[in-house]
Amino acid sequence: MENTEQKRSIWAFLDAHFEEIISCAALAIIACCVMAQVISRFVFSLGLTWTEELAGFAMPWAIYMGAALGVRERYHIRIFIGLQQLPRVLQFGLTYLGDSLWVFFNLFMIFYGVEYLTLLWERPTISPTLSISRFWPETIVVVAYVLMLLRLLQIYWKWMKTDRRELPGW
């Protein structure tokens, strides 16, 4: 009994904080790399080549996880003031239309992201300094769009369990 409750609490924690954890970790990596580069150059007169590459790999992870966080929290740009002035039916219709287009865009990006990753897997490109396949850092494209799609569907799932008087995610 206690084990299932523990699993639920871990799942609830990840559901509430997954994007922040990954995003903050990526930002911390960037900050540490920049600090290490500054210290090594100005204190030791030595340039570290790997810090720039690692920071460059961490940057898209921070950005895309921030975008997924924006989906989860419904922070993406929308013109709510104009939407609120419309009749209720149009409010719902435009929200559904916008979210449907967003779902299709996410599916489009997932499809072509998987094709791109397949190409990177079949013809590996090795990073010059860290000597790792670029496949691994570039998986963020597919991971992020899958996560954004899941978060958008999660908003509607939660909304379906309510009285549905408000717009989804409001």
NUTISE-519046 format. One line per field, with one value per residue: residue number from 1; chain; z, y, x of N, C-alpha, C in turn. Coordinates in pm, whole numbers, always signed. Each point is the difference from the previous one (the first is absolute). Example, Ala and Ser with C-alpha at 12.3 -4.5 7.8 and 13.67 -1.06 7.14 Angstrom:
! NUTISE-519046
i	[1, 2];
ch	[A, A];
n.Z	[+780, -72];
n.Y	[-569, +105];
n.X	[+1319, -35];
ca.Z	[+0, +6];
ca.Y	[+119, +119];
ca.X	[-89, +82];
c.Z	[+0, +73];
c.Y	[+120, +109];
c.X	[+90, -77];
END
This chain:
! NUTISE-519046
i	[1, 2, 3, 4, 5, 6, 7, 8, 9, 10, 11, 12, 13, 14, 15, 16, 17, 18, 19, 20, 21, 22, 23, 24, 25, 26, 27, 28, 29, 30, 31, 32, 33, 34, 35, 36, 37, 38, 39, 40, 41, 42, 43, 44, 45, 46, 47, 48, 49, 50, 51, 52, 53, 54, 55, 56, 57, 58, 59, 60, 61, 62, 63, 64, 65, 66, 67, 68, 69, 70, 71, 72, 73, 74, 75, 76, 77, 78, 79, 80, 81, 82, 83, 84, 85, 86, 87, 88, 89, 90, 91, 92, 93, 94, 95, 96, 97, 98, 99, 100, 101, 102, 103, 104, 105, 106, 107, 108, 109, 110, 111, 112, 113, 114, 115, 116, 117, 118, 119, 120, 121, 122, 123, 124, 125, 126, 127, 128, 129, 130, 131, 132, 133, 134, 135, 136, 137, 138, 139, 140, 141, 142, 143, 144, 145, 146, 147, 148, 149, 150, 151, 152, 153, 154, 155, 156, 157, 158, 159, 160, 161, 162, 163, 164, 165, 166, 167, 168, 169, 170];
ch	[A, A, A, A, A, A, A, A, A, A, A, A, A, A, A, A, A, A, A, A, A, A, A, A, A, A, A, A, A, A, A, A, A, A, A, A, A, A, A, A, A, A, A, A, A, A, A, A, A, A, A, A, A, A, A, A, A, A, A, A, A, A, A, A, A, A, A, A, A, A, A, A, A, A, A, A, A, A, A, A, A, A, A, A, A, A, A, A, A, A, A, A, A, A, A, A, A, A, A, A, A, A, A, A, A, A, A, A, A, A, A, A, A, A, A, A, A, A, A, A, A, A, A, A, A, A, A, A, A, A, A, A, A, A, A, A, A, A, A, A, A, A, A, A, A, A, A, A, A, A, A, A, A, A, A, A, A, A, A, A, A, A, A, A, A, A, A, A, A, A];
n.Z	[+0, +86, -66, -14, +127, +25, -79, +59, +117, -42, -47, +111, +65, -75, +19, +122, -10, -85, -61, +122, +36, -116, -2, +130, -21, -110, +66, +98, -93, -60, +117, +35, -121, +3, +125, -33, -108, +69, +98, -87, -66, +99, +62, -84, -72, +23, -126, +51, -87, +96, +70, -110, -31, +125, +11, -118, +56, +110, -82, -105, +88, +38, -125, -50, +108, -21, -127, +39, +82, -102, -63, +91, +8, -128, -9, -99, -93, +56, -79, +132, -3, -121, +46, +110, -102, -45, -72, +98, -96, -37, +129, +18, -104, +30, +125, -36, -85, +87, +95, -88, -43, +129, +19, -111, +45, +121, -56, -72, +109, +62, -103, -31, +128, -5, -113, +59, +110, -84, -67, +115, +23, -124, +4, +99, +64, +13, +119, -44, +100, +13, -129, -2, -25, -103, -23, +103, -20, -124, +86, +47, -130, -9, +96, -40, -128, +35, +77, -96, -86, +80, +21, -130, -28, +88, -57, -117, +37, +60, -112, -63, +102, -53, +47, -50, +103, +45, -70, -82, +121, +13];
n.Y	[-120, +0, -109, -33, +35, -64, -100, +11, +10, -97, -71, +31, -29, -107, -31, +38, -73, -93, +87, +41, -127, -41, +95, -12, -131, +21, +87, -91, -93, +79, +32, -127, -31, +100, -31, -129, +38, +83, -87, -98, +88, +58, -115, -99, +97, -75, -34, -19, -92, -89, +112, +53, -117, -24, +127, -19, -114, +67, +96, -84, -76, +106, +33, -120, -24, +120, -38, -118, +68, +79, -115, -60, +117, -28, +14, -82, +74, +65, +33, -14, +121, -19, -113, +67, +82, -119, -38, -63, -15, +124, +31, -89, +45, +124, -28, -69, +97, +93, -67, -13, +124, +28, -80, +48, +120, -36, -56, +111, +74, -78, -1, +130, +18, -96, +55, +118, -48, -55, +114, +66, -92, +8, +131, -62, +112, -7, +46, +109, +60, -24, -14, +62, -94, +81, -129, -20, +105, -47, -99, +115, +5, -129, -4, +118, -33, -116, +60, +90, -101, -72, +110, +21, -127, +15, +118, -60, -93, +90, +70, -117, -3, +124, +109, +33, +76, -24, +81, -95, -28, +53];
n.X	[+82, +101, +40, -129, -15, +112, -40, -119, +66, +79, -102, -66, +113, +23, -128, +28, +113, -39, -77, -38, -5, -50, -90, -22, -2, -70, -77, +0, -19, -88, -57, +6, -43, -87, -35, -2, -64, -77, -17, -20, -73, -70, -19, -29, -55, -106, -18, -119, +29, -7, +29, +53, +54, +37, +39, +57, +37, +35, +38, -3, +66, +68, +19, +22, +73, +51, +8, +46, +78, +24, +8, +75, +62, -14, +134, -27, +53, -99, -95, +15, +52, +49, +51, +28, +23, +35, -105, -60, -89, +24, -8, -97, -68, +36, -34, -107, -30, +34, -64, -99, +16, +4, -103, -55, +33, -41, -105, -12, +28, -86, -84, +21, -23, -92, -45, +12, -58, -86, +0, -11, -93, -53, +12, +61, -27, +129, -33, +61, -59, -129, +14, -118, -87, -19, -21, +82, +78, -5, -2, +48, +21, +23, +90, +40, -7, +55, +86, +20, +2, +77, +69, -8, +24, +97, +19, -21, +85, +77, -8, +14, +84, -7, -59, +117, -15, +122, +78, +43, +48, -123];
ca.Z	[+0, +11, -123, -104, +37, -28, -146, -36, +38, -94, -127, +19, +3, -137, -77, +37, -6, -94, -90, +77, +36, -118, -43, +97, -12, -122, +27, +92, -82, -79, +91, +44, -114, -25, +113, -14, -112, +43, +99, -64, -90, +66, +114, -40, -140, -68, -54, +3, -123, +20, +68, -99, -63, +98, +17, -123, +5, +109, -31, -52, +103, +88, -76, -31, +124, +36, -85, +54, +124, -43, -37, +122, +80, -91, -5, -136, -43, -53, +14, +86, +14, -116, +7, +105, -49, -95, +60, +60, -102, -77, +88, -1, -135, -34, +86, -57, -128, +27, +61, -101, -88, +78, +5, -130, -13, +83, -71, -115, +49, +50, -116, -66, +98, +0, -124, +19, +93, -72, -85, +87, +51, -110, -42, +120, -1, +132, +38, -4, +128, +97, -68, +13, -117, +10, +14, +138, +37, -91, +31, +66, -91, +11, +141, +35, -67, +61, +131, -22, -41, +118, +92, -57, +20, +145, +32, -41, +86, +127, -27, -21, +130, +74, -49, -134, -17, -45, -114, +43, +45, +58];
ca.Y	[+120, +116, +8, +64, +141, +63, +14, +108, +130, +28, +36, +132, +96, +14, +65, +142, +68, -61, +99, +88, -72, -11, +135, +57, -74, +48, +135, -13, -46, +115, +95, -59, +0, +137, +38, -73, +60, +131, -21, -61, +96, +118, -34, -94, +26, -127, -12, -133, -13, -80, +73, +64, -103, -48, +106, -1, -113, +21, +112, -42, -72, +100, +72, -88, -37, +120, +2, -101, +59, +98, -73, -54, +108, +81, +130, +41, +124, -6, +131, -28, +117, -2, -122, +17, +91, -73, -87, -123, -104, +32, -21, -142, -40, +47, -71, -135, +11, +28, -117, -106, +32, -24, -145, -44, +48, -88, -128, +27, +12, -132, -84, +38, -13, -142, -20, +62, -83, -123, +36, +15, -131, -77, +68, +76, +112, +5, +136, +5, +12, -98, -130, -76, +12, +112, -59, +8, +132, +44, -66, +95, +43, -96, -7, +120, +5, -104, +52, +106, -64, -66, +103, +58, -100, -6, +113, -36, -111, +58, +83, -89, -50, +110, +35, +55, +135, +85, -53, -93, +59, +133];
ca.X	[-82, +86, +77, -81, -14, +129, +7, -92, +56, +109, -65, -60, +110, +50, -105, -2, +129, +94, +57, +87, +121, +86, +35, +95, +126, +66, +48, +114, +113, +46, +65, +128, +92, +45, +87, +128, +73, +50, +107, +117, +66, +55, +84, +105, +37, -19, -135, -62, -79, -119, -107, -86, -81, -97, -99, -80, -91, -97, -90, -130, -74, -61, -103, -113, -69, -76, -120, -92, -52, -100, -122, -61, -56, -82, +65, +32, -64, -136, -64, -114, -87, -90, -81, -101, -103, -85, -102, +52, +16, +120, +115, +31, +36, +134, +96, +13, +69, +141, +63, +5, +113, +120, +18, +49, +137, +83, +12, +88, +137, +42, +24, +123, +107, +41, +76, +131, +77, +34, +114, +117, +37, +58, +123, +37, +92, +62, +38, +147, +68, -49, +5, -125, -87, -94, -132, -49, -52, -105, -127, -89, -106, -111, -42, -75, -130, -83, -39, -99, -124, -58, -47, -122, -106, -24, -88, -135, -43, -42, -117, -115, -44, -61, -134, +24, -54, +112, +75, +105, +124, -18];
c.Z	[+0, -127, -111, +30, -30, -151, -47, +34, -90, -133, +10, +1, -141, -89, +26, -29, -106, -88, +73, +34, -117, -44, +93, -5, -123, +20, +95, -75, -81, +89, +46, -113, -26, +111, -11, -112, +40, +97, -68, -90, +77, +119, -45, -142, -84, -49, +8, -120, +23, +60, -99, -65, +95, +25, -122, -6, +105, -34, -60, +102, +93, -72, -24, +126, +54, -82, +49, +131, -33, -41, +125, +80, -80, -8, -142, -42, -60, +21, +78, +11, -115, +3, +101, -43, -94, +73, +43, -104, -82, +85, -2, -139, -38, +86, -54, -131, +21, +58, -98, -97, +72, +10, -133, -24, +82, -69, -120, +45, +53, -117, -66, +95, +7, -128, +10, +93, -65, -90, +84, +55, -108, -47, +115, -26, +142, +29, +15, +137, +99, -56, +29, -127, +23, +12, +140, +39, -88, +22, +66, -90, +12, +143, +35, -66, +49, +135, -13, -41, +119, +99, -52, +17, +147, +43, -34, +84, +134, -17, -17, +133, +86, -56, -139, -23, -51, -123, +51, +39, +61, +147];
c.Y	[+127, +21, +69, +147, +75, +22, +113, +135, +36, +45, +140, +108, +24, +70, +151, +72, -52, +104, +93, -68, -4, +138, +64, -72, +48, +140, -1, -47, +116, +97, -52, +0, +139, +45, -70, +60, +134, -17, -58, +99, +113, -31, -86, +21, -127, -8, -144, -12, -71, +79, +65, -102, -53, +104, +9, -116, +21, +109, -45, -77, +98, +69, -88, -45, +119, +12, -102, +47, +102, -65, -48, +108, +92, +143, +46, +118, -31, +138, -20, +119, +4, -119, +16, +93, -69, -76, -134, -109, +25, -16, -146, -44, +41, -68, -141, +4, +23, -121, -117, +24, -26, -150, -50, +47, -87, -135, +12, +3, -133, -90, +34, -2, -143, -31, +57, -82, -132, +24, +15, -134, -82, +58, +88, +112, +13, +144, +7, +0, -108, -142, -87, +21, +115, -50, +27, +139, +45, -73, +94, +42, -92, -6, +119, +4, -110, +50, +112, -57, -66, +102, +66, -96, -13, +114, -34, -115, +53, +83, -86, -52, +110, +27, +65, +135, +97, -64, -93, +73, +138, -10];
c.X	[+87, +81, -79, -22, +128, +16, -91, +57, +117, -58, -61, +108, +54, -102, +1, +131, +98, +70, +96, +132, +98, +48, +103, +135, +77, +54, +120, +124, +57, +78, +136, +103, +54, +94, +136, +84, +61, +117, +125, +73, +69, +91, +119, +52, -7, -145, -49, -92, -133, -116, -96, -94, -108, -110, -92, -98, -109, -103, -134, -83, -71, -117, -123, -75, -78, -127, -102, -61, -108, -131, -71, -71, -91, +54, +29, -86, -137, -61, -129, -95, -99, -94, -113, -113, -99, -110, +61, +27, +126, +126, +43, +47, +142, +107, +22, +77, +150, +72, +8, +116, +132, +30, +57, +143, +96, +20, +92, +146, +52, +36, +133, +119, +52, +77, +141, +88, +41, +121, +127, +48, +72, +133, +48, +100, +53, +41, +152, +68, -41, +2, -122, -81, -98, -144, -56, -45, -116, -133, -99, -114, -121, -52, -89, -137, -94, -51, -103, -135, -69, -54, -127, -118, -36, -92, -144, -55, -51, -127, -125, -55, -63, -139, +3, -65, +107, +64, +109, +128, -12, -17];
END
